[in-house]
Structures are given as structure tokens and as C-alpha cells.
């Protein structure tokens, strides 16, 4: 009997030790953002599933914010601390769809304990295509429900798939070399400056994708209906709405595809719902300067700082005068005339950054 018990405990120990090691390492690195600790070995976090990672962070971390920021990957690179006067959480994720905004906001409100003082919405023109499908992500409710499963964050500690990401984060953090698209433990995303030779094929790939995929079979989405639902669900919240600044090569694709009338409708709809929108998405000193871009779509974080300062009214001597215009019903026609003029200037090659 004694030998049997001894064999049982030894066997149990041999089974438990690897599981304890696996769980302990996954906890220490925490690639799914289910916990809040920081150390030198988890300082670089790869965004392999931003929707789940940020949803987990909202659920399990201390969520003491008065402002919520939402948008696509273009907005993920904007530092949440750059919105001066606002304690902001950046809930932007890659390819966030217009249909996702409502559910993510409502979920964050539950954790916040009510409406936010302010919600900042980054708006992409490409998301106005009703027929554009996102096969890379599930609806927002999927990630929200998953994070709420019984013992979810402890079950993930025993996952070998999670271990793969833990190991990647550990290796990158140990080296201490920033990785493009990686986060730190404070929800700040990195993007390194690349040379023109590396950037050129990225821009060409963006143009081809938008021309052949993103704007293919284009049908204008019910933008006013989607935005009105958000506004009505948050009657005591102040909204700051801005358009994400596409570089001229990408903006030109939209124009060449005959979608400028939809672009005008998009601005009009946002103004009708919210009263105004900060428009950055037109030919201006930033969008004409490819040095401000990683590719045709994504600005560098330093430029994101300028954008944040514009929308919150933070004085900044580095902020170009024509980067970001608050467009309202009163100046909409005048602004659209300016945009049209600048498009024609670019087409004729008369205007530089």
C-alpha cells in the first residue's frame, strides 16, 4: 500500500510540475493581458489578437478612465496619454468595423460604471463600404463573452498556444529591441521609422488592396443610423469625432474610384449626428508628406500626437496649421471646396507638402 501511494504521489508530481511551469510562465509574461503586472520580461507584447487582449484588459485591469478612444489600427498607434485633459483608454483595434463601436462602448461602460465623460471616435472612410467583409475577426460580442467565461483567465494559463506567444514576448523583451506593432504594458503601441525603399512597396500594396478589394463592390453604409444609435445610448457623453488621415496616394485611390461624393456624404452624416468632425483626411501638409507615414495608411505615433493635440485644443508649436479642421454645418461647403481645390492641385502636380 505504501509503495502504491508513493507511486501515486510521484506520478501526480510529474504531471503537476510541467503544468505549474506552463501556468507560471504564462502568468509571468501574460500575453493575453488578463493580469496587470509588469516586469522586464513582458515589457514587449505582440498584438496577436488585439480584440481579445484589450477586452481582457478592460475586464480584469483597474479601469479608471473618463474617456474612451475607439478606431481601427490607424488609431492604435496614437498614444492615449496625448489627449491632454482626458484620462483616456485606447480601445482601438485592427480593422475595427463601424458595427463594432456600439458593443465595445457598451461593454466598457459596464466596467466604467456608467457613461464616459467623453468618447473619441476615429473614423475611417474605408469602413463606409457596407459590402466590405472582415474575415480576420469575429463580432465584438464574441470577445466580450469569451473574457466573461467561468475561470477564463486561469484556463488560458494552461494553454500551449498561449505559451507560444509568451515565449515570443519573452524573447523580444529580453532583447529589448522595439518591434513594429508591439505594445508595452501601458497600452502604448510602437512603430519604427522605415526608409523610403522599404516604404515604397508597402504603399503600392496598400493602393492595390484598396482599389481591388476594399473599394470593390462599394455600397455606402448606413453611417447616420449606426452613429445615431451610439449617440442616443450616451446622452450625457461629449463626443469628439475625427477622420483618420490617409496619405495622398491612398486618398487618390478613393477619388479615382469615383467615391468623392460618398466622402462628402460621410462628412455630412457625421456632422448631422455629432454637430462637427475634425477632418484630417484631405490633402494637407501631413497627408502630402510620406515621411509622416509607415505605409499609405498608418501615421507614425509622433504624428498621432499632433492629431491628439488638435482635437483636444492643446497648443503645440509643432502642429501644422492645416492639419485638422473642425468642420461644422456652417463651414462644410467651404471646406469641401478647399478639399476639391487641393485634389485638383495634386492632380495637376502644382502642390507639394
C-alpha positions in Angstrom: 0.0 0.0 0.0 2.8 2.4 0.9 4.6 1.8 -2.4 1.3 2.4 -4.2 0.8 5.7 -2.5 4.4 6.7 -3.2 3.9 5.8 -6.9 0.7 7.8 -7.0 2.3 11.0 -5.5 5.3 10.7 -7.7 3.1 10.4 -10.8 1.0 13.3 -9.7 4.1 15.4 -9.1 5.4 14.5 -12.5 2.2 15.6 -14.1 1.8 18.8 -12.0 5.3 20.1 -12.4 5.1 20.8 -16.1 1.6 22.3 -15.7 2.8 24.5 -12.9 5.7 25.6 -15.0 3.5 26.3 -18.0 1.0 28.2 -16.0 3.6 30.1 -14.1 5.4 31.2 -17.2 2.2 32.2 -19.0 1.2 34.2 -15.9 4.6 35.9 -15.7 4.5 37.0 -19.3 0.7 37.5 -19.6 0.3 37.7 -23.4 -3.5 37.8 -23.2 -3.5 40.8 -20.8 -5.5 39.0 -18.2 -3.4 40.4 -15.3 -1.7 43.7 -14.6 1.8 43.0 -13.5 4.9 44.4 -15.4 8.5 43.2 -15.5 11.4 43.3 -17.8 10.5 40.0 -19.4 7.0 41.1 -20.5 7.7 44.7 -21.5 7.2 44.0 -25.2 3.8 42.4 -26.0 2.8 41.2 -29.5 -0.7 42.1 -30.6 -1.7 38.7 -31.9 -5.4 39.2 -31.0 -6.0 42.9 -30.1 -9.7 42.5 -29.7 -9.3 39.8 -27.1 -6.3 41.3 -25.4 -7.8 44.7 -24.9 -11.2 43.3 -23.9 -9.4 41.2 -21.3 -7.6 44.3 -20.1 -10.8 46.2 -19.8 -12.4 43.4 -17.8 -9.5 42.4 -15.5 -7.4 45.5 -15.1 -8.1 48.6 -13.0 -10.3 50.6 -15.3 -10.3 54.2 -14.0 -10.8 56.3 -17.1 -13.1 59.1 -18.0 -12.5 59.0 -21.8 -12.8 56.1 -24.3 -10.9 56.1 -27.6 -12.0 53.8 -30.5 -10.9 53.2 -34.0 -9.0 50.9 -36.3 -5.3 50.1 -36.4 -4.7 53.6 -37.5 -5.8 54.8 -34.1 -4.0 52.1 -32.2 -0.7 54.0 -32.8 -2.0 57.2 -31.1 -0.7 57.4 -27.5 -3.7 57.5 -25.1 -1.8 59.9 -22.9 -1.6 62.5 -25.6 -5.2 63.6 -25.2 -4.4 66.3 -22.7 -7.0 66.8 -20.0 -8.5 63.4 -20.6 -7.8 60.2 -18.8 -8.1 58.0 -21.9 -8.2 54.3 -22.6 -7.3 53.4 -26.2 -9.7 50.6 -27.1 -8.9 50.8 -30.9 -8.1 47.5 -32.6 -7.1 46.5 -36.1 -9.9 46.6 -38.6 -12.5 47.8 -36.1 -15.7 48.0 -38.1 -18.4 50.6 -37.6 -20.7 47.9 -36.4 -18.3 47.1 -33.6 -18.3 50.5 -32.0 -21.6 50.2 -30.1 -20.8 46.9 -28.4 -17.3 47.8 -27.4 -18.6 51.1 -25.9 -21.4 49.4 -24.0 -19.0 46.8 -22.6 -16.6 49.5 -21.5 -19.4 51.4 -19.9 -20.3 48.4 -17.7 -16.7 48.3 -16.4 -16.7 52.0 -16.0 -19.9 52.0 -14.1 -21.8 54.3 -16.4 -21.4 56.7 -19.3 -18.0 58.2 -20.0 -17.4 61.9 -19.8 -16.0 61.8 -23.3 -15.8 59.3 -26.2 -13.3 59.9 -29.0 -14.1 58.2 -32.3 -11.6 57.7 -35.1 -13.4 57.3 -38.3 -12.1 55.6 -41.5 -13.6 56.3 -44.9 -13.0 52.7 -46.0 -15.3 51.4 -43.3 -18.3 53.1 -45.0 -18.4 50.2 -47.6 -21.3 48.1 -46.5 -20.0 45.2 -48.6 -16.5 45.1 -47.2 -16.1 41.9 -45.2 -13.6 41.3 -42.4 -12.7 37.7 -42.3 -9.9 38.2 -39.7 -12.1 39.0 -36.7 -15.4 37.9 -35.1 -18.1 40.3 -33.8 -17.3 42.2 -30.7 -19.7 40.2 -28.6 -17.6 37.1 -29.2 -14.6 38.5 -27.4 -16.6 40.1 -24.7 -18.4 36.8 -23.9 -15.2 34.9 -24.0 -13.5 37.0 -21.5 -16.5 36.5 -19.2 -16.4 32.7 -19.3 -16.0 31.0 -15.9 -12.4 30.9 -14.8 -11.4 32.1 -18.3 -8.1 33.9 -17.4 -6.9 30.9 -15.3 -7.8 28.4 -18.0 -5.6 30.3 -20.5 -2.6 29.8 -18.3 -2.5 26.1 -19.2 -2.7 26.7 -22.9 0.2 25.7 -25.1 -0.9 28.2 -27.7 -0.7 30.9 -25.2 2.7 29.6 -24.2 3.9 30.2 -27.8 3.0 33.9 -27.5 4.5 34.1 -24.1 7.8 32.7 -25.4 7.8 35.3 -28.3 7.2 38.1 -25.9 9.8 36.8 -23.5 12.4 36.7 -26.3 11.6 40.2 -27.7 11.6 41.7 -24.2 14.9 40.0 -23.3 16.5 41.5 -26.3 14.9 44.9 -25.5 14.6 45.8 -29.2 11.2 47.5 -30.0 9.1 45.6 -32.5 6.8 47.2 -35.1 3.2 46.9 -33.9 4.2 45.7 -30.4 2.7 47.2 -27.2 4.2 47.9 -23.8 2.3 47.1 -20.6 0.8 50.6 -20.6 -1.2 50.0 -23.9 1.2 52.1 -25.9 2.0 50.8 -29.4 5.3 51.1 -31.2 6.0 51.8 -34.8 9.6 52.3 -36.0 10.5 54.7 -38.8 11.5 52.9 -42.0 13.4 54.0 -45.1 11.9 55.1 -48.4 13.0 51.9 -50.1 11.1 49.8 -47.6 8.1 52.0 -47.6 7.5 52.2 -51.3 6.3 48.6 -51.8 4.1 48.9 -48.7 2.4 52.0 -50.3 1.9 50.2 -53.6 0.4 47.2 -51.8 -2.0 49.5 -49.9 -3.1 51.1 -53.1 -3.7 47.8 -54.9 -5.6 46.4 -51.9 -7.9 49.4 -51.6 -8.5 49.6 -55.4 -9.2 45.9 -55.9 -10.6 44.8 -52.5 -11.6 47.5 -50.1 -13.5 49.7 -52.6 -14.7 46.8 -54.7 -18.5 46.4 -54.9 -18.8 49.6 -52.9 -22.2 50.4 -51.3 -22.4 53.3 -48.8 -23.1 52.1 -45.3 -25.9 53.4 -43.0 -23.5 55.7 -41.3 -26.1 58.0 -39.8 -28.1 55.1 -38.4 -25.0 53.5 -36.8 -23.7 56.7 -35.3 -27.1 57.9 -34.1 -27.5 54.6 -32.1 -24.2 55.3 -30.4 -25.1 59.0 -29.6 -28.6 58.1 -28.3 -27.1 55.4 -26.0 -24.8 58.0 -24.4 -26.9 61.2 -24.0 -24.6 62.6 -21.3 -21.3 62.0 -23.1 -19.3 64.5 -25.0 -18.2 63.2 -28.4 -15.0 64.1 -30.2 -15.0 62.7 -33.7 -12.1 62.8 -36.2 -11.3 61.3 -39.5 -8.1 59.3 -39.8 -5.5 60.9 -42.2 -4.8 58.8 -45.2 -1.7 59.7 -47.2 -2.4 61.3 -50.6 -1.5 58.1 -52.6 -4.3 56.3 -50.7 -6.8 59.2 -50.8 -6.2 59.5 -54.5 -7.4 55.9 -55.0 -10.7 56.8 -53.3 -11.0 59.8 -55.7 -10.1 57.8 -58.8 -12.7 55.1 -57.8 -15.4 57.7 -58.1 -16.2 57.8 -54.3 -15.7 61.5 -53.6 -19.4 62.1 -53.4 -19.6 59.3 -50.8 -16.7 61.0 -48.9 -18.8 64.3 -48.9 -21.8 62.3 -47.6 -19.7 60.7 -44.9 -18.6 64.1 -43.6 -22.2 65.4 -43.8 -23.6 62.4 -41.9 -21.0 62.7 -39.1 -21.8 66.4 -38.7 -25.5 65.8 -38.7 -25.2 63.3 -35.8 -22.4 65.0 -33.7 -22.5 68.6 -34.8 -18.9 68.6 -36.0 -16.0 66.5 -37.1 -12.3 67.1 -37.1 -11.3 66.3 -40.6 -7.6 65.2 -41.2 -8.4 63.2 -44.3 -7.7 65.5 -47.2 -4.6 66.9 -48.9 -2.7 68.8 -46.3 0.9 69.3 -45.1 0.9 66.0 -43.3 -1.0 63.7 -45.7 1.2 65.0 -48.6 4.4 64.2 -46.7 5.1 60.4 -46.8 7.8 60.9 -44.2 5.0 61.1 -41.7 3.7 57.6 -42.7 4.8 54.0 -42.2 2.8 53.0 -45.3 0.0 54.6 -47.2 -2.5 54.2 -44.3 -0.7 54.5 -40.9 0.8 57.6 -39.5 3.7 57.4 -37.1 2.9 57.9 -33.4 4.6 61.3 -33.3 2.1 62.5 -35.9 -0.6 60.9 -33.8 0.4 63.2 -31.0 -0.2 66.2 -33.2 -3.7 64.8 -34.1 -4.5 64.3 -30.4 -3.4 67.8 -29.6 -5.5 69.2 -32.3 -8.8 67.6 -31.2 -8.4 68.5 -27.5 -7.1 72.0 -28.3 -3.7 71.5 -26.8 -1.3 74.2 -28.0 1.6 72.7 -29.9 4.2 74.6 -31.9 4.9 71.5 -34.0 1.2 71.3 -35.1 0.8 72.4 -38.7 -1.9 75.0 -39.3 -3.8 73.0 -41.9 -3.6 69.6 -40.3 -7.1 69.0 -39.0 -10.1 71.3 -39.5 -13.2 71.3 -37.3 -15.9 71.0 -39.9 -19.4 72.0 -38.9 -22.6 72.8 -40.8 -21.5 76.4 -41.1 -18.2 75.7 -42.9 -18.9 72.4 -44.5 -19.4 73.7 -48.1 -16.4 76.0 -47.8 -14.2 73.1 -46.5 -15.4 70.8 -49.3 -14.5 73.4 -51.9 -11.0 73.6 -50.3 -10.6 69.8 -50.5 -11.7 69.8 -54.1 -9.2 72.6 -55.0 -6.4 70.7 -53.3 -7.3 67.5 -55.1 -7.1 69.3 -58.4 -3.8 70.9 -57.5 -2.4 67.5 -56.7 -3.7 66.0 -60.0 -2.0 68.9 -61.8 1.2 68.5 -59.8 1.1 72.0 -58.6 1.2 71.5 -54.8 3.8 69.8 -52.6 3.8 69.1 -48.8 
